[in-house]
Amino acid sequence: MIEIERKFLVKNHSFENESLTSRAIKQGFLSIDPNRTVRIRVEETGGYITVKGISTDGGVSRFEWENPLSKEAAEALFKLCLPGTIEKTRYVVPIGAIHFEVDVFYGPNLGLIIAEVELSDPDQVFEKPPWLGAEVTGDKKYYNASLSLFPFKDWGE
């Protein structure tokens, strides 16, 4: 139940040629309390409810509990979410022995592409593909809960 994950910006769309799968995701948040976030995710065939705790180790690890939901249940709970919806397409890209999950955001976060990699150890070494950009692990503005409140289009950078 401890998730170990690192996040990176993505330089371009060349990862799409290496992708195994892609799927549309819509997510909202029932709670964005910094100590516990409760997320509802809706996908084409179902959904998930996820509870995440506060980040440790510079943002690399945190408690995560996730449970599948029927599409009907996910859509019903989604109606209770706070304002600010995340819309993205997630690509699964194998690189060496691991899989990157690359999220291409739409709507208010259009233009943002983030790659995440789940690891078994915070110090695990892994191959970094050429399309991988700067690491943003632990930078809270890149958390989906933050993006729901302060979308990429409003950053003005």
C-alpha positions as CSV (number, residue, x, y, z in Angstrom):
1,M,0.0,0.0,0.0
2,I,3.0,2.3,-0.2
3,E,3.4,3.7,-3.7
4,I,6.9,4.5,-4.8
5,E,6.7,6.8,-7.9
6,R,8.8,9.3,-9.8
7,K,7.4,11.9,-12.2
8,F,8.9,13.6,-15.2
9,L,7.9,16.1,-17.8
10,V,7.8,14.8,-21.3
11,K,9.6,16.6,-24.2
12,N,7.5,15.4,-27.1
13,H,5.1,12.8,-28.4
14,S,7.6,10.3,-29.7
15,F,6.6,7.9,-26.8
16,E,3.3,7.2,-28.6
17,N,5.2,5.0,-31.1
18,E,6.4,2.8,-28.3
19,S,3.1,2.6,-26.4
20,L,1.4,-0.7,-25.7
21,T,-2.0,0.7,-24.8
22,S,-3.8,4.0,-24.3
23,R,-7.0,4.9,-22.6
24,A,-9.1,8.0,-21.8
25,I,-9.4,8.9,-18.1
26,K,-11.6,11.4,-16.4
27,Q,-11.0,12.1,-12.7
28,G,-12.2,14.3,-9.9
29,F,-11.6,14.6,-6.2
30,L,-13.9,14.1,-3.3
31,S,-11.2,15.5,-1.0
32,I,-8.0,17.4,-1.6
33,D,-6.9,17.7,2.0
34,P,-3.1,17.6,1.9
35,N,-3.1,14.7,4.4
36,R,-5.5,12.6,2.4
37,T,-6.7,12.9,-1.1
38,V,-9.7,10.9,-2.3
39,R,-9.9,10.5,-6.1
40,I,-12.6,9.1,-8.3
41,R,-11.5,7.9,-11.7
42,V,-13.8,7.0,-14.6
43,E,-12.6,5.0,-17.6
44,E,-14.5,3.5,-20.5
45,T,-15.2,0.2,-18.8
46,G,-15.2,1.1,-15.1
47,G,-13.6,3.2,-12.5
48,Y,-11.7,3.4,-9.3
49,I,-11.7,5.1,-5.9
50,T,-8.3,6.0,-4.6
51,V,-7.1,7.4,-1.2
52,K,-3.6,8.8,-1.1
53,G,-1.8,10.0,2.0
54,I,0.9,12.6,2.5
55,S,4.1,12.3,0.5
56,T,7.4,11.4,2.1
57,D,11.0,11.0,0.8
58,G,10.8,14.2,-1.2
59,G,7.6,13.1,-2.9
60,V,8.8,9.7,-4.0
61,S,6.5,7.6,-1.7
62,R,3.1,7.8,-0.1
63,F,0.3,5.6,1.1
64,E,-2.1,4.6,-1.6
65,W,-5.2,2.5,-1.4
66,E,-7.2,1.8,-4.6
67,N,-10.4,-0.2,-5.2
68,P,-12.2,-0.8,-8.5
69,L,-15.7,0.4,-9.1
70,S,-18.3,-0.3,-11.7
71,K,-18.7,2.4,-14.3
72,E,-22.1,3.3,-12.9
73,A,-20.7,3.6,-9.3
74,A,-17.8,5.7,-10.5
75,E,-20.0,8.0,-12.5
76,A,-22.4,8.4,-9.6
77,L,-19.5,9.3,-7.2
78,F,-18.0,11.6,-9.8
79,K,-21.1,13.8,-9.5
80,L,-20.1,14.5,-5.9
81,C,-16.5,15.6,-6.8
82,L,-15.2,19.1,-6.1
83,P,-15.1,21.5,-9.1
84,G,-12.1,20.9,-11.4
85,T,-12.0,17.8,-13.6
86,I,-8.8,16.2,-15.0
87,E,-9.1,14.8,-18.5
88,K,-6.2,12.9,-20.0
89,T,-5.1,10.0,-22.2
90,R,-2.8,7.6,-20.5
91,Y,-0.2,5.7,-22.5
92,V,1.6,2.6,-21.2
93,V,5.2,2.6,-22.5
94,P,7.6,-0.3,-21.7
95,I,11.2,0.8,-21.4
96,G,13.6,-2.0,-20.3
97,A,12.1,-3.9,-17.4
98,I,9.6,-1.2,-16.3
99,H,6.6,0.6,-17.7
100,F,6.1,4.3,-17.8
101,E,2.6,5.7,-17.7
102,V,2.5,8.8,-19.8
103,D,-0.4,11.2,-19.3
104,V,-1.4,13.7,-22.1
105,F,-3.7,16.2,-20.5
106,Y,-6.6,18.0,-22.1
107,G,-9.1,20.7,-21.1
108,P,-7.6,23.3,-18.8
109,N,-4.3,21.3,-18.6
110,L,-3.9,21.1,-22.4
111,G,-0.2,21.1,-23.3
112,L,1.0,19.3,-20.2
113,I,2.5,15.8,-20.6
114,I,3.8,13.9,-17.5
115,A,5.4,10.5,-17.3
116,E,5.2,8.4,-14.1
117,V,7.2,5.3,-13.2
118,E,6.3,3.1,-10.2
119,L,9.3,1.5,-8.6
120,S,10.0,-1.2,-6.0
121,D,12.6,0.9,-4.2
122,P,13.1,4.7,-4.1
123,D,16.7,4.2,-5.3
124,Q,15.9,1.8,-8.1
125,V,17.9,2.5,-11.2
126,F,15.9,2.5,-14.5
127,E,16.5,3.4,-18.1
128,K,15.4,6.9,-19.1
129,P,14.2,7.2,-22.6
130,P,15.2,10.3,-24.8
131,W,11.7,11.8,-24.6
132,L,11.8,12.0,-20.8
133,G,12.4,15.6,-19.6
134,A,13.0,17.2,-16.2
135,E,12.1,15.3,-13.0
136,V,9.2,16.9,-11.1
137,T,8.8,14.3,-8.4
138,G,7.6,16.0,-5.2
139,D,6.6,19.3,-7.0
140,K,3.0,19.5,-5.8
141,K,1.9,21.7,-8.6
142,Y,2.1,18.6,-10.8
143,Y,-0.1,16.5,-8.6
144,N,-3.4,15.8,-10.2
145,A,-5.3,17.2,-7.2
146,S,-3.4,20.5,-7.6
147,L,-4.0,20.5,-11.4
148,S,-7.7,20.3,-10.7
149,L,-7.5,23.5,-8.7
150,F,-4.7,25.4,-10.5
151,P,-4.7,24.1,-14.1
152,F,-1.6,24.3,-16.4
153,K,-3.3,27.0,-18.6
154,D,-3.3,29.4,-15.6
155,W,0.4,29.1,-14.7
156,G,1.5,31.9,-17.0
157,E,5.1,30.5,-17.2
